[in-house]
Amino acid sequence: MKQVYYGHIVEAEYLKEMLEEAKIGAMLRNEFQESGLAGFMAGQPGYASLYVSDEHEERAKIIITNLTKK
């Protein structure tokens, strides 16, 4: 698995949906929430990482770049 995005959880959720529409499976990780459940705090509130399989990394990065252009 490769991390292809780190940012606000709302945008990460949107990007995950767009990748899945492009037939790229994606996994969202919220370290702040996960660590809180484990009894300690790590990560930044409201932020998440988006991961895809190694074989989809380049295609996912292109899609994310196109969707996040300012």
C-alpha positions, 0 to 999 in steps of 0.5 A, a space after each residue: 500500500 502506498 500513501 497518495 494523499 494526506 489532508 483534511 478528512 472531508 477532502 480525503 473522503 471525496 478523493 476516495 470516492 473519486 478513486 473508487 469510481 475510477 475502479 481504484 480501491 482506496 483505504 482511508 486512515 485517520 490516525 488521530 481517531 485510531 490512536 484515541 481508541 487505543 488509549 493514546 493520542 497521535 496524528 492531527 484532528 480532522 486529517 486522514 491519509 489515503 492509501 492505494 495498492 502499489 500497482 495503482 499508485 501512479 494512476 491515483 496520483 494523477 487523478 488526485 492531482 487533477 482533482 486538487 488543482 487550484 
